Amino acid sequence: MRDYDEVLRRNKAFINMEPVDRPFLGIHVGSEMPLEMKNAGKDKLYLLKSDTRNIDFGTPENVYNELKKLRNLHEEFPGIIMYRGGSEKEENVQAFERYYRELLVYE
């Protein structure tokens, strides 16, 4: 029972944006994302999934704008691990792959 209580405490702390001592956090892509990350700290790893709505219903420009925003965020928080959500619109899937390499792959 002690482990469950600890998980619950940490989740409540994160929801309330209190700093927590854990190395890895999943963050929902959205307007509060930078604030959540700033509160958690730069020494964390962040798992981010792209906004499925951009891939399934948006345009290649929407995909580019999202990845550009994440690229700028990555400059401040280098511990971002990202993956693509959605798969309905082939042109956006291809745009994601192209812009991901262009903006987020460092050679």
N, C-alpha and C positions, 0 to 999 in steps of 0.2 A: 504494500500500500504506500510505502514511503516514496517509491519511484513515481507512482502516479501523481502524488501530491506535488512532487518537485516539477514534473512536466506541467501540471496545471498552474503552478506558481509562475513558471517561466513564461508560459503562454499569456497569462494575464498581464504580466509585466510588459511583455512585448506589445500587446494590444493597447495598453495604457502608455506606450512609448517610454517606458522606463528602461534604462540601460540594463542589459542582461549579460551574463558571463557565459556565452556559448560561441563557438567559432564559426558556425554556419547558419545562415538564415534564408528562408524562402520569402521573397517579397513579391507582392502582386504588382504588376505594372500598372501604374496610374499616377494621378497627380500628387499623391502623398508619398510616393516612393522615395524621393530625395530626402524628405524630412525623416522618414522611418530609418533610412540608412544613416543619416547624420546622427540620429539618436542612438543607434546601435554601435556606430564607430567604424573607422576605416580599416581596422584590423580584422574584419570578418570576411568570410566568403559569402557571396550572394548568388543564389540561384534564381534567375529571371527567365520567364517564358514570355515570348513576344505576344502582343495582343492578338488573339485569334480573330477578332473582328477585322483587323487590317488585312490579314491573309485571306479570309473567307469572303469579305464584302467590300474591302477598300480598293485602292488603286496602288500601282507601283510607287506613286509619289507618297502615299500614306505610309507604305512600308519604309521608304527611304527616310522620311521624317522621323519615324519611330527609332530607326537604327541610328540616325544622326544624334538624336536626343540621348540614346543610350551610350553612344561614343563619347559625348561630352561628359556624361555621368561617370564613365569608365576612367576618364582622366583623373577624377577625384577619388574614385573607389576602384582600385585596380583588381580587387578580388571578385569581379563579376564573372559568373559562368552563365551563359545564355543559350537557350534553345528556342526553336520555332514552334509556335502553336498554330493550329489550323492547317488545312491542306486542300481547301475546296477550289481555289482559283489558281490554275497553273501559272498564269502570268505573274501572280504575286509570289508564288513559291519560288519561281525563277528569280524574281526581283530580290527576294530575301537573300537567296544564295549569293547573288551578284553583289548586293550592297553590304552584306555581312563581310564578304572577303575584302571589299573596298574600304570599309570603315573600321572593322574590328579585328582583322587579321594582320598581325605585325610581322614583317619579314626582315 
